[in-house]
Amino acid sequence: MLKILLPTLAIIAIAIVFLSIKLLLKKNGRFPNTHVSGNKAMRDRGINCVQSQDFAQRHRPKGVSEKG
């Protein structure tokens, strides 16, 4: 079991290091914002996030209340 566990852990550690090189070496390194609201080109075209639209639709008033 140890013959499989050690190489597996080594491969995972190497993968984590390779995936985080940009974060480690770049000053103020961060993960990129891949959300629709973080993309200026999509905002300029009027493309919005469906989740935000659904949230707004669920939480807006259902109708006009008449006071009389």
All heavy atoms as TSV, in Angstrom:
chain	resi	resn	atom	element	x	y	z
A	1	MET	N	N	0.832	-1.191	0.000
A	1	MET	CA	C	0.000	0.000	0.000
A	1	MET	C	C	0.876	1.254	0.000
A	1	MET	O	O	0.527	2.249	-0.609
A	1	MET	CB	C	-0.908	-0.009	1.213
A	1	MET	CG	C	-1.689	1.261	1.334
A	1	MET	SD	S	-3.286	0.952	1.977
A	1	MET	CE	C	-3.757	2.596	2.399
A	2	LEU	N	N	1.987	1.192	0.688
A	2	LEU	CA	C	2.883	2.344	0.758
A	2	LEU	C	C	3.506	2.639	-0.604
A	2	LEU	O	O	3.790	3.794	-0.921
A	2	LEU	CB	C	3.969	2.079	1.805
A	2	LEU	CG	C	4.728	3.298	2.300
A	2	LEU	CD1	C	3.762	4.303	2.914
A	2	LEU	CD2	C	5.776	2.895	3.304
A	3	LYS	N	N	3.669	1.577	-1.435
A	3	LYS	CA	C	4.234	1.757	-2.768
A	3	LYS	C	C	3.313	2.606	-3.651
A	3	LYS	O	O	3.763	3.275	-4.563
A	3	LYS	CB	C	4.456	0.405	-3.444
A	3	LYS	CG	C	5.625	-0.357	-2.924
A	3	LYS	CD	C	5.786	-1.629	-3.720
A	3	LYS	CE	C	6.985	-2.407	-3.222
A	3	LYS	NZ	N	7.197	-3.630	-4.008
A	4	ILE	N	N	2.034	2.564	-3.405
A	4	ILE	CA	C	1.073	3.345	-4.184
A	4	ILE	C	C	0.828	4.709	-3.540
A	4	ILE	O	O	0.696	5.721	-4.231
A	4	ILE	CB	C	-0.256	2.573	-4.309
A	4	ILE	CG1	C	-0.026	1.305	-5.128
A	4	ILE	CG2	C	-1.335	3.430	-4.943
A	4	ILE	CD1	C	-1.227	0.404	-5.213
A	5	LEU	N	N	0.784	4.756	-2.230
A	5	LEU	CA	C	0.449	5.989	-1.517
A	5	LEU	C	C	1.507	7.078	-1.704
A	5	LEU	O	O	1.156	8.236	-1.976
A	5	LEU	CB	C	0.268	5.679	-0.025
A	5	LEU	CG	C	-0.236	6.841	0.829
A	5	LEU	CD1	C	-1.598	7.279	0.367
A	5	LEU	CD2	C	-0.271	6.433	2.286
A	6	LEU	N	N	2.762	6.753	-1.588
A	6	LEU	CA	C	3.816	7.766	-1.705
A	6	LEU	C	C	3.899	8.380	-3.104
A	6	LEU	O	O	3.936	9.611	-3.223
A	6	LEU	CB	C	5.155	7.178	-1.283
A	6	LEU	CG	C	5.303	6.908	0.227
A	6	LEU	CD1	C	6.650	6.264	0.516
A	6	LEU	CD2	C	5.126	8.181	1.021
A	7	PRO	N	N	3.897	7.592	-4.173
A	7	PRO	CA	C	3.904	8.223	-5.499
A	7	PRO	C	C	2.643	9.055	-5.766
A	7	PRO	O	O	2.704	10.103	-6.401
A	7	PRO	CB	C	3.987	7.055	-6.481
A	7	PRO	CG	C	4.560	5.936	-5.693
A	7	PRO	CD	C	4.092	6.147	-4.288
A	8	THR	N	N	1.531	8.594	-5.256
A	8	THR	CA	C	0.287	9.343	-5.427
A	8	THR	C	C	0.376	10.700	-4.743
A	8	THR	O	O	0.007	11.727	-5.320
A	8	THR	CB	C	-0.903	8.541	-4.866
A	8	THR	OG1	O	-0.963	7.274	-5.512
A	8	THR	CG2	C	-2.205	9.285	-5.074
A	9	LEU	N	N	0.848	10.711	-3.514
A	9	LEU	CA	C	1.000	11.974	-2.791
A	9	LEU	C	C	2.024	12.886	-3.472
A	9	LEU	O	O	1.831	14.107	-3.523
A	9	LEU	CB	C	1.405	11.708	-1.344
A	9	LEU	CG	C	0.339	11.063	-0.468
A	9	LEU	CD1	C	0.897	10.772	0.918
A	9	LEU	CD2	C	-0.873	11.956	-0.369
A	10	ALA	N	N	3.082	12.305	-4.026
A	10	ALA	CA	C	4.081	13.097	-4.741
A	10	ALA	C	C	3.482	13.724	-5.996
A	10	ALA	O	O	3.715	14.904	-6.280
A	10	ALA	CB	C	5.278	12.229	-5.105
A	11	ILE	N	N	2.700	12.981	-6.735
A	11	ILE	CA	C	2.059	13.512	-7.948
A	11	ILE	C	C	1.077	14.627	-7.592
A	11	ILE	O	O	1.039	15.667	-8.253
A	11	ILE	CB	C	1.359	12.375	-8.724
A	11	ILE	CG1	C	2.408	11.449	-9.330
A	11	ILE	CG2	C	0.446	12.938	-9.808
A	11	ILE	CD1	C	1.839	10.190	-9.933
A	12	ILE	N	N	0.308	14.446	-6.543
A	12	ILE	CA	C	-0.639	15.479	-6.109
A	12	ILE	C	C	0.101	16.731	-5.664
A	12	ILE	O	O	-0.285	17.856	-6.007
A	12	ILE	CB	C	-1.556	14.934	-4.991
A	12	ILE	CG1	C	-2.496	13.870	-5.564
A	12	ILE	CG2	C	-2.355	16.057	-4.347
A	12	ILE	CD1	C	-3.308	13.143	-4.533
A	13	ALA	N	N	1.182	16.562	-4.928
A	13	ALA	CA	C	1.966	17.718	-4.476
A	13	ALA	C	C	2.562	18.476	-5.656
A	13	ALA	O	O	2.527	19.709	-5.698
A	13	ALA	CB	C	3.057	17.263	-3.522
A	14	ILE	N	N	3.077	17.759	-6.633
A	14	ILE	CA	C	3.649	18.408	-7.818
A	14	ILE	C	C	2.565	19.152	-8.592
A	14	ILE	O	O	2.773	20.280	-9.047
A	14	ILE	CB	C	4.359	17.366	-8.705
A	14	ILE	CG1	C	5.620	16.861	-7.995
A	14	ILE	CG2	C	4.704	17.938	-10.068
A	14	ILE	CD1	C	6.252	15.651	-8.656
A	15	ALA	N	N	1.397	18.550	-8.727
A	15	ALA	CA	C	0.294	19.199	-9.436
A	15	ALA	C	C	-0.132	20.484	-8.726
A	15	ALA	O	O	-0.377	21.506	-9.375
A	15	ALA	CB	C	-0.891	18.237	-9.546
A	16	ILE	N	N	-0.204	20.455	-7.406
A	16	ILE	CA	C	-0.583	21.649	-6.647
A	16	ILE	C	C	0.456	22.748	-6.837
A	16	ILE	O	O	0.117	23.920	-7.013
A	16	ILE	CB	C	-0.784	21.303	-5.161
A	16	ILE	CG1	C	-2.049	20.468	-4.996
A	16	ILE	CG2	C	-0.866	22.564	-4.314
A	16	ILE	CD1	C	-2.243	19.906	-3.617
A	17	VAL	N	N	1.724	22.392	-6.820
A	17	VAL	CA	C	2.787	23.384	-7.022
A	17	VAL	C	C	2.680	23.997	-8.412
A	17	VAL	O	O	2.748	25.217	-8.574
A	17	VAL	CB	C	4.178	22.750	-6.799
A	17	VAL	CG1	C	5.274	23.684	-7.284
A	17	VAL	CG2	C	4.370	22.420	-5.336
A	18	PHE	N	N	2.490	23.169	-9.448
A	18	PHE	CA	C	2.378	23.688	-10.809
A	18	PHE	C	C	1.146	24.580	-10.967
A	18	PHE	O	O	1.197	25.602	-11.649
A	18	PHE	CB	C	2.341	22.560	-11.834
A	18	PHE	CG	C	3.688	21.976	-12.136
A	18	PHE	CD1	C	3.853	20.614	-12.259
A	18	PHE	CD2	C	4.799	22.794	-12.303
A	18	PHE	CE1	C	5.091	20.069	-12.550
A	18	PHE	CE2	C	6.048	22.264	-12.584
A	18	PHE	CZ	C	6.197	20.892	-12.712
A	19	LEU	N	N	0.042	24.207	-10.347
A	19	LEU	CA	C	-1.171	25.013	-10.455
A	19	LEU	C	C	-1.067	26.337	-9.702
A	19	LEU	O	O	-1.757	27.293	-10.018
A	19	LEU	CB	C	-2.380	24.214	-9.949
A	19	LEU	CG	C	-2.808	23.052	-10.825
A	19	LEU	CD1	C	-3.874	22.226	-10.122
A	19	LEU	CD2	C	-3.324	23.562	-12.155
A	20	SER	N	N	-0.203	26.389	-8.706
A	20	SER	CA	C	-0.127	27.606	-7.900
A	20	SER	C	C	1.106	28.456	-8.185
A	20	SER	O	O	1.359	29.422	-7.476
A	20	SER	CB	C	-0.160	27.235	-6.422
A	20	SER	OG	O	0.952	26.445	-6.093
A	21	ILE	N	N	1.863	28.131	-9.221
A	21	ILE	CA	C	3.079	28.896	-9.527
A	21	ILE	C	C	2.748	30.373	-9.753
A	21	ILE	O	O	3.409	31.254	-9.226
A	21	ILE	CB	C	3.813	28.299	-10.744
A	21	ILE	CG1	C	4.544	27.044	-10.312
A	21	ILE	CG2	C	4.788	29.293	-11.352
A	21	ILE	CD1	C	5.244	26.321	-11.432
A	22	LYS	N	N	1.706	30.638	-10.533
A	22	LYS	CA	C	1.341	32.025	-10.808
A	22	LYS	C	C	0.964	32.752	-9.519
A	22	LYS	O	O	1.322	33.908	-9.316
A	22	LYS	CB	C	0.178	32.079	-11.794
A	22	LYS	CG	C	-0.210	33.485	-12.182
A	22	LYS	CD	C	-1.313	33.477	-13.204
A	22	LYS	CE	C	-1.717	34.892	-13.560
A	22	LYS	NZ	N	-2.817	34.913	-14.516
A	23	LEU	N	N	0.259	32.074	-8.647
A	23	LEU	CA	C	-0.148	32.696	-7.391
A	23	LEU	C	C	1.044	32.956	-6.482
A	23	LEU	O	O	1.086	33.948	-5.765
A	23	LEU	CB	C	-1.163	31.818	-6.659
A	23	LEU	CG	C	-2.490	31.600	-7.361
A	23	LEU	CD1	C	-3.327	30.604	-6.575
A	23	LEU	CD2	C	-3.220	32.891	-7.550
A	24	LEU	N	N	2.010	32.055	-6.521
A	24	LEU	CA	C	3.162	32.190	-5.638
A	24	LEU	C	C	4.162	33.229	-6.121
A	24	LEU	O	O	4.759	33.952	-5.324
A	24	LEU	CB	C	3.861	30.831	-5.495
A	24	LEU	CG	C	3.054	29.729	-4.812
A	24	LEU	CD1	C	3.805	28.415	-4.908
A	24	LEU	CD2	C	2.761	30.085	-3.384
A	25	LEU	N	N	4.361	33.321	-7.432
A	25	LEU	CA	C	5.401	34.188	-7.962
A	25	LEU	C	C	4.921	35.603	-8.274
A	25	LEU	O	O	5.705	36.541	-8.244
A	25	LEU	CB	C	5.999	33.568	-9.230
A	25	LEU	CG	C	6.691	32.228	-9.033
A	25	LEU	CD1	C	7.214	31.713	-10.355
A	25	LEU	CD2	C	7.805	32.329	-8.009
A	26	LYS	N	N	3.667	35.771	-8.589
A	26	LYS	CA	C	3.141	37.074	-8.954
A	26	LYS	C	C	2.806	37.873	-7.703
A	26	LYS	O	O	2.209	37.357	-6.765
A	26	LYS	CB	C	1.883	36.888	-9.806
A	26	LYS	CG	C	1.323	38.159	-10.353
A	26	LYS	CD	C	0.118	37.861	-11.231
A	26	LYS	CE	C	-0.501	39.134	-11.712
A	26	LYS	NZ	N	-1.710	38.879	-12.480
A	27	LYS	N	N	3.182	39.139	-7.707
A	27	LYS	CA	C	2.857	39.986	-6.563
A	27	LYS	C	C	1.348	40.182	-6.520
A	27	LYS	O	O	0.720	40.502	-7.526
A	27	LYS	CB	C	3.569	41.338	-6.712
A	27	LYS	CG	C	3.395	42.232	-5.516
A	27	LYS	CD	C	4.204	43.492	-5.666
A	27	LYS	CE	C	4.054	44.339	-4.420
A	27	LYS	NZ	N	4.821	45.581	-4.541
A	28	ASN	N	N	0.774	40.010	-5.355
A	28	ASN	CA	C	-0.687	40.068	-5.169
A	28	ASN	C	C	-1.398	39.092	-6.099
A	28	ASN	O	O	-2.438	39.403	-6.652
A	28	ASN	CB	C	-1.224	41.481	-5.393
A	28	ASN	CG	C	-0.736	42.440	-4.339
A	28	ASN	OD1	O	-0.494	42.052	-3.202
A	28	ASN	ND2	N	-0.566	43.692	-4.706
A	29	GLY	N	N	-0.821	37.928	-6.280
A	29	GLY	CA	C	-1.411	36.932	-7.156
A	29	GLY	C	C	-2.763	36.469	-6.639
A	29	GLY	O	O	-2.965	36.291	-5.442
A	30	ARG	N	N	-3.711	36.325	-7.557
A	30	ARG	CA	C	-5.056	35.874	-7.204
A	30	ARG	C	C	-5.567	34.943	-8.293
A	30	ARG	O	O	-5.050	34.931	-9.399
A	30	ARG	CB	C	-6.038	37.044	-7.138
A	30	ARG	CG	C	-5.653	38.162	-6.286
A	30	ARG	CD	C	-6.706	39.222	-6.372
A	30	ARG	NE	N	-6.168	40.438	-5.801
A	30	ARG	CZ	C	-6.847	41.524	-5.640
A	30	ARG	NH1	N	-8.082	41.570	-6.021
A	30	ARG	NH2	N	-6.305	42.570	-5.107
A	31	PHE	N	N	-6.622	34.237	-7.973
A	31	PHE	CA	C	-7.283	33.454	-8.987
A	31	PHE	C	C	-8.055	34.409	-9.890
A	31	PHE	O	O	-8.599	35.406	-9.423
A	31	PHE	CB	C	-8.253	32.444	-8.363
A	31	PHE	CG	C	-7.564	31.301	-7.690
A	31	PHE	CD1	C	-7.520	31.221	-6.319
A	31	PHE	CD2	C	-6.963	30.315	-8.441
A	31	PHE	CE1	C	-6.887	30.168	-5.691
A	31	PHE	CE2	C	-6.332	29.252	-7.825
A	31	PHE	CZ	C	-6.291	29.178	-6.449
A	32	PRO	N	N	-8.124	34.139	-11.173
A	32	PRO	CA	C	-8.853	35.040	-12.072
A	32	PRO	C	C	-10.354	34.984	-11.799
A	32	PRO	O	O	-10.889	33.942	-11.407
A	32	PRO	CB	C	-8.532	34.501	-13.462
A	32	PRO	CG	C	-8.152	33.090	-13.249
A	32	PRO	CD	C	-7.527	33.025	-11.880
A	33	ASN	N	N	-11.010	36.108	-12.008
A	33	ASN	CA	C	-12.460	36.163	-11.852
A	33	ASN	C	C	-13.075	35.692	-13.157
A	33	ASN	O	O	-13.091	36.419	-14.147
A	33	ASN	CB	C	-12.894	37.598	-11.530
A	33	ASN	CG	C	-14.381	37.695	-11.278
A	33	ASN	OD1	O	-15.093	36.704	-11.319
A	33	ASN	ND2	N	-14.854	38.887	-11.015
A	34	THR	N	N	-13.611	34.498	-13.182
A	34	THR	CA	C	-14.181	33.935	-14.399
A	34	THR	C	C	-15.691	34.082	-14.449
A	34	THR	O	O	-16.332	33.582	-15.369
A	34	THR	CB	C	-13.817	32.445	-14.520
A	34	THR	OG1	O	-14.300	31.752	-13.369
A	34	THR	CG2	C	-12.325	32.256	-14.657
A	35	HIS	N	N	-16.261	34.780	-13.498
A	35	HIS	CA	C	-17.699	34.992	-13.472
A	35	HIS	C	C	-18.095	35.989	-14.548
A	35	HIS	O	O	-17.321	36.863	-14.930
A	35	HIS	CB	C	-18.113	35.510	-12.083
A	35	HIS	CG	C	-19.565	35.359	-11.826
A	35	HIS	ND1	N	-20.448	36.373	-12.026
A	35	HIS	CD2	C	-20.289	34.311	-11.389
A	35	HIS	CE1	C	-21.665	35.970	-11.717
A	35	HIS	NE2	N	-21.587	34.709	-11.327
A	36	VAL	N	N	-19.290	35.885	-15.057
A	36	VAL	CA	C	-19.767	36.761	-16.124
A	36	VAL	C	C	-19.681	38.230	-15.697
A	36	VAL	O	O	-19.303	39.089	-16.492
A	36	VAL	CB	C	-21.216	36.399	-16.514
A	36	VAL	CG1	C	-21.786	37.389	-17.504
A	36	VAL	CG2	C	-21.266	35.003	-17.086
A	37	SER	N	N	-19.999	38.528	-14.457
A	37	SER	CA	C	-19.972	39.914	-14.002
A	37	SER	C	C	-18.553	40.471	-13.950
A	37	SER	O	O	-18.372	41.683	-13.932
A	37	SER	CB	C	-20.618	40.028	-12.620
A	37	SER	OG	O	-19.857	39.309	-11.669
A	38	GLY	N	N	-17.547	39.626	-13.958
A	38	GLY	CA	C	-16.165	40.076	-13.930
A	38	GLY	C	C	-15.567	40.286	-15.309
A	38	GLY	O	O	-14.423	40.694	-15.433
A	39	ASN	N	N	-16.344	40.049	-16.364
A	39	ASN	CA	C	-15.850	40.166	-17.728
A	39	ASN	C	C	-16.410	41.432	-18.367
A	39	ASN	O	O	-17.607	41.538	-18.630
A	39	ASN	CB	C	-16.263	38.932	-18.530
A	39	ASN	CG	C	-15.608	38.874	-19.876
A	39	ASN	OD1	O	-15.345	39.883	-20.500
A	39	ASN	ND2	N	-15.367	37.650	-20.343
A	40	LYS	N	N	-15.542	42.412	-18.626
A	40	LYS	CA	C	-15.969	43.700	-19.154
A	40	LYS	C	C	-16.604	43.565	-20.538
A	40	LYS	O	O	-17.601	44.233	-20.846
A	40	LYS	CB	C	-14.796	44.668	-19.205
A	40	LYS	CG	C	-15.200	46.067	-19.621
A	40	LYS	CD	C	-14.013	47.000	-19.621
A	40	LYS	CE	C	-14.364	48.416	-19.989
A	40	LYS	NZ	N	-15.336	48.629	-20.985
A	41	ALA	N	N	-16.064	42.719	-21.397
A	41	ALA	CA	C	-16.607	42.553	-22.746
A	41	ALA	C	C	-18.046	42.058	-22.704
A	41	ALA	O	O	-18.895	42.511	-23.484
A	41	ALA	CB	C	-15.736	41.590	-23.541
A	42	MET	N	N	-18.344	41.151	-21.782
A	42	MET	CA	C	-19.715	40.643	-21.682
A	42	MET	C	C	-20.656	41.714	-21.145
A	42	MET	O	O	-21.789	41.834	-21.594
A	42	MET	CB	C	-19.761	39.397	-20.818
A	42	MET	CG	C	-19.154	38.202	-21.465
A	42	MET	SD	S	-19.605	36.724	-20.566
A	42	MET	CE	C	-19.789	35.589	-21.886
A	43	ARG	N	N	-20.188	42.491	-20.174
A	43	ARG	CA	C	-21.019	43.579	-19.649
A	43	ARG	C	C	-21.311	44.605	-20.739
A	43	ARG	O	O	-22.427	45.111	-20.839
A	43	ARG	CB	C	-20.331	44.267	-18.469
A	43	ARG	CG	C	-20.380	43.473	-17.200
A	43	ARG	CD	C	-19.955	44.325	-16.018
A	43	ARG	NE	N	-18.718	45.042	-16.286
A	43	ARG	CZ	C	-17.550	44.792	-15.747
A	43	ARG	NH1	N	-17.445	43.816	-14.872
A	43	ARG	NH2	N	-16.474	45.479	-16.042
A	44	ASP	N	N	-20.311	44.910	-21.572
A	44	ASP	CA	C	-20.500	45.877	-22.662
A	44	ASP	C	C	-21.526	45.385	-23.679
A	44	ASP	O	O	-22.226	46.185	-24.292
A	44	ASP	CB	C	-19.178	46.157	-23.372
A	44	ASP	CG	C	-18.197	46.934	-22.506
A	44	ASP	OD1	O	-18.642	47.514	-21.472
A	44	ASP	OD2	O	-16.995	46.962	-22.841
A	45	ARG	N	N	-21.616	44.077	-23.857
A	45	ARG	CA	C	-22.598	43.505	-24.796
A	45	ARG	C	C	-23.971	43.326	-24.158
A	45	ARG	O	O	-24.902	42.878	-24.813
A	45	ARG	CB	C	-22.102	42.158	-25.304
A	45	ARG	CG	C	-20.894	42.268	-26.178
A	45	ARG	CD	C	-20.437	40.924	-26.641
A	45	ARG	NE	N	-19.261	41.066	-27.479
A	45	ARG	CZ	C	-18.386	40.129	-27.694
A	45	ARG	NH1	N	-18.555	38.948	-27.141
A	45	ARG	NH2	N	-17.347	40.336	-28.454
A	46	GLY	N	N	-24.093	43.616	-22.883
A	46	GLY	CA	C	-25.373	43.476	-22.200
A	46	GLY	C	C	-25.673	42.068	-21.734
A	46	GLY	O	O	-26.822	41.740	-21.464
A	47	ILE	N	N	-24.655	41.223	-21.654
A	47	ILE	CA	C	-24.846	39.851	-21.193
A	47	ILE	C	C	-24.678	39.832	-19.684
A	47	ILE	O	O	-23.670	40.273	-19.147
A	47	ILE	CB	C	-23.830	38.903	-21.868
A	47	ILE	CG1	C	-24.011	38.927	-23.377
A	47	ILE	CG2	C	-23.973	37.488	-21.316
A	47	ILE	CD1	C	-22.941	38.193	-24.138
A	48	ASN	N	N	-25.706	39.351	-18.997
A	48	ASN	CA	C	-25.698	39.337	-17.538
A	48	ASN	C	C	-25.691	37.917	-17.010
A	48	ASN	O	O	-25.959	36.966	-17.740
A	48	ASN	CB	C	-26.931	40.066	-17.005
A	48	ASN	CG	C	-26.952	41.510	-17.422
A	48	ASN	OD1	O	-25.939	42.195	-17.393
A	48	ASN	ND2	N	-28.114	41.974	-17.834
A	49	CYS	N	N	-25.432	37.814	-15.741
A	49	CYS	CA	C	-25.417	36.524	-15.075
A	49	CYS	C	C	-26.846	36.039	-14.845
A	49	CYS	O	O	-27.682	36.771	-14.318
A	49	CYS	CB	C	-24.678	36.650	-13.739
A	49	CYS	SG	S	-24.694	35.135	-12.776
A	50	VAL	N	N	-27.117	34.825	-15.239
A	50	VAL	CA	C	-28.453	34.259	-15.079
A	50	VAL	C	C	-28.800	34.121	-13.601
A	50	VAL	O	O	-29.940	34.365	-13.201
A	50	VAL	CB	C	-28.556	32.894	-15.796
A	50	VAL	CG1	C	-29.875	32.226	-15.517
A	50	VAL	CG2	C	-28.363	33.077	-17.275
A	51	GLN	N	N	-27.831	33.754	-12.785
A	51	GLN	CA	C	-28.099	33.601	-11.359
A	51	GLN	C	C	-28.522	34.928	-10.737
A	51	GLN	O	O	-29.429	34.967	-9.911
A	51	GLN	CB	C	-26.880	33.053	-10.636
A	51	GLN	CG	C	-26.601	31.616	-10.974
A	51	GLN	CD	C	-25.339	31.105	-10.293
A	51	GLN	OE1	O	-24.497	31.872	-9.860
A	51	GLN	NE2	N	-25.209	29.797	-10.217
A	52	SER	N	N	-27.889	36.024	-11.138
A	52	SER	CA	C	-28.259	37.336	-10.612
A	52	SER	C	C	-29.659	37.718	-11.070
A	52	SER	O	O	-30.442	38.277	-10.307
A	52	SER	CB	C	-27.264	38.401	-11.069
A	52	SER	OG	O	-25.981	38.111	-10.600
A	53	GLN	N	N	-29.983	37.424	-12.319
A	53	GLN	CA	C	-31.312	37.730	-12.827
A	53	GLN	C	C	-32.369	36.908	-12.111
A	53	GLN	O	O	-33.439	37.421	-11.772
A	53	GLN	CB	C	-31.383	37.469	-14.331
A	53	GLN	CG	C	-30.582	38.453	-15.142
A	53	GLN	CD	C	-30.558	38.093	-16.616
A	53	GLN	OE1	O	-30.976	37.002	-17.021
A	53	GLN	NE2	N	-30.053	38.992	-17.425
A	54	ASP	N	N	-32.103	35.635	-11.887
A	54	ASP	CA	C	-33.048	34.780	-11.171
A	54	ASP	C	C	-33.256	35.283	-9.749
A	54	ASP	O	O	-34.388	35.308	-9.248
A	54	ASP	CB	C	-32.564	33.336	-11.129
A	54	ASP	CG	C	-32.696	32.632	-12.473
A	54	ASP	OD1	O	-33.397	33.165	-13.352
A	54	ASP	OD2	O	-32.086	31.564	-12.627
A	55	PHE	N	N	-32.186	35.691	-9.083
A	55	PHE	CA	C	-32.290	36.195	-7.715
A	55	PHE	C	C	-33.150	37.451	-7.686
A	55	PHE	O	O	-34.035	37.590	-6.845
A	55	PHE	CB	C	-30.901	36.499	-7.147
A	55	PHE	CG	C	-30.927	37.027	-5.742
A	55	PHE	CD1	C	-31.063	36.165	-4.671
A	55	PHE	CD2	C	-30.824	38.388	-5.492
A	55	PHE	CE1	C	-31.095	36.637	-3.380
A	55	PHE	CE2	C	-30.865	38.876	-4.209
A	55	PHE	CZ	C	-31.000	38.000	-3.142
A	56	ALA	N	N	-32.916	38.364	-8.619
A	56	ALA	CA	C	-33.679	39.607	-8.659
A	56	ALA	C	C	-35.139	39.322	-8.950
A	56	ALA	O	O	-36.038	39.954	-8.380
A	56	ALA	CB	C	-33.095	40.549	-9.703
A	57	GLN	N	N	-35.404	38.366	-9.821
A	57	GLN	CA	C	-36.780	38.036	-10.178
A	57	GLN	C	C	-37.522	37.402	-8.999
A	57	GLN	O	O	-38.686	37.681	-8.773
A	57	GLN	CB	C	-36.795	37.094	-11.373
A	57	GLN	CG	C	-38.172	36.873	-11.947
A	57	GLN	CD	C	-38.127	36.049	-13.215
A	57	GLN	OE1	O	-37.155	35.334	-13.455
A	57	GLN	NE2	N	-39.140	36.143	-14.020
A	58	ARG	N	N	-36.836	36.579	-8.235
A	58	ARG	CA	C	-37.475	35.931	-7.088
A	58	ARG	C	C	-37.752	36.898	-5.947
A	58	ARG	O	O	-38.649	36.668	-5.156
A	58	ARG	CB	C	-36.595	34.792	-6.564
A	58	ARG	CG	C	-36.773	33.511	-7.336
A	58	ARG	CD	C	-36.014	32.376	-6.699
A	58	ARG	NE	N	-34.715	32.304	-7.377
A	58	ARG	CZ	C	-33.555	32.209	-6.764
A	58	ARG	NH1	N	-33.489	32.150	-5.474
A	58	ARG	NH2	N	-32.448	32.153	-7.449
A	59	HIS	N	N	-36.978	37.971	-5.855
A	59	HIS	CA	C	-37.100	38.857	-4.707
A	59	HIS	C	C	-37.747	40.202	-5.022
A	59	HIS	O	O	-37.719	41.109	-4.221
A	59	HIS	CB	C	-35.717	39.082	-4.090
A	59	HIS	CG	C	-35.192	37.848	-3.422
A	59	HIS	ND1	N	-34.470	36.911	-4.111
A	59	HIS	CD2	C	-35.311	37.390	-2.171
A	59	HIS	CE1	C	-34.160	35.923	-3.296
A	59	HIS	NE2	N	-34.654	36.186	-2.109
A	60	ARG	N	N	-38.345	40.338	-6.188
A	60	ARG	CA	C	-39.041	41.588	-6.458
A	60	ARG	C	C	-40.514	41.413	-6.075
A	60	ARG	O	O	-41.035	40.294	-6.029
A	60	ARG	CB	C	-38.877	42.007	-7.903
A	60	ARG	CG	C	-39.666	41.205	-8.875
A	60	ARG	CD	C	-39.563	41.802	-10.268
A	60	ARG	NE	N	-40.243	40.886	-11.157
A	60	ARG	CZ	C	-39.897	40.652	-12.381
A	60	ARG	NH1	N	-38.886	41.282	-12.898
A	60	ARG	NH2	N	-40.557	39.791	-13.103
A	61	PRO	N	N	-41.202	42.504	-5.828
A	61	PRO	CA	C	-42.619	42.409	-5.438
A	61	PRO	C	C	-43.445	41.743	-6.533
A	61	PRO	O	O	-43.188	41.927	-7.722
A	61	PRO	CB	C	-43.036	43.862	-5.255
A	61	PRO	CG	C	-41.778	44.643	-5.134
A	61	PRO	CD	C	-40.705	43.867	-5.805
A	62	LYS	N	N	-44.443	40.989	-6.130
A	62	LYS	CA	C	-45.254	40.215	-7.086
A	62	LYS	C	C	-46.267	41.088	-7.827
A	62	LYS	O	O	-46.742	40.751	-8.864
A	62	LYS	CB	C	-46.000	39.087	-6.361
A	62	LYS	CG	C	-45.070	38.061	-5.765
A	62	LYS	CD	C	-44.366	37.297	-6.849
A	62	LYS	CE	C	-43.460	36.250	-6.239
A	62	LYS	NZ	N	-42.508	35.695	-7.128
A	63	GLY	N	N	-46.636	42.183	-7.287
A	63	GLY	CA	C	-47.623	43.043	-7.940
A	63	GLY	C	C	-47.729	44.356	-7.187
A	63	GLY	O	O	-47.082	44.590	-6.170
A	64	VAL	N	N	-48.565	45.204	-7.709
A	64	VAL	CA	C	-48.773	46.497	-7.076
A	64	VAL	C	C	-49.904	46.341	-6.067
A	64	VAL	O	O	-50.988	45.885	-6.393
A	64	VAL	CB	C	-49.135	47.568	-8.130
A	64	VAL	CG1	C	-49.407	48.904	-7.469
A	64	VAL	CG2	C	-48.048	47.664	-9.171
A	65	SER	N	N	-49.620	46.720	-4.840
A	65	SER	CA	C	-50.678	46.629	-3.831
A	65	SER	C	C	-51.503	47.922	-3.885
A	65	SER	O	O	-50.990	49.020	-4.019
A	65	SER	CB	C	-50.064	46.459	-2.443
A	65	SER	OG	O	-49.268	47.585	-2.128
A	66	GLU	N	N	-52.810	47.741	-3.817
A	66	GLU	CA	C	-53.714	48.890	-3.864
A	66	GLU	C	C	-54.060	49.280	-2.442
A	66	GLU	O	O	-54.493	48.463	-1.645
A	66	GLU	CB	C	-54.965	48.545	-4.640
A	66	GLU	CG	C	-54.684	48.237	-6.100
A	66	GLU	CD	C	-55.964	47.971	-6.870
A	66	GLU	OE1	O	-57.035	48.393	-6.416
A	66	GLU	OE2	O	-55.873	47.329	-7.916
A	67	LYS	N	N	-53.851	50.515	-2.157
A	67	LYS	CA	C	-54.230	51.027	-0.840
A	67	LYS	C	C	-55.460	51.857	-1.011
A	67	LYS	O	O	-55.544	52.745	-1.839
A	67	LYS	CB	C	-53.091	51.859	-0.268
A	67	LYS	CG	C	-51.827	51.060	-0.002
A	67	LYS	CD	C	-50.747	51.919	0.574
A	67	LYS	CE	C	-49.505	51.071	0.788
A	67	LYS	NZ	N	-48.398	51.844	1.291
A	68	GLY	N	N	-56.454	51.571	-0.223
A	68	GLY	CA	C	-57.692	52.314	-0.476
A	68	GLY	C	C	-58.461	52.538	0.698
A	68	GLY	O	O	-58.807	52.945	1.597
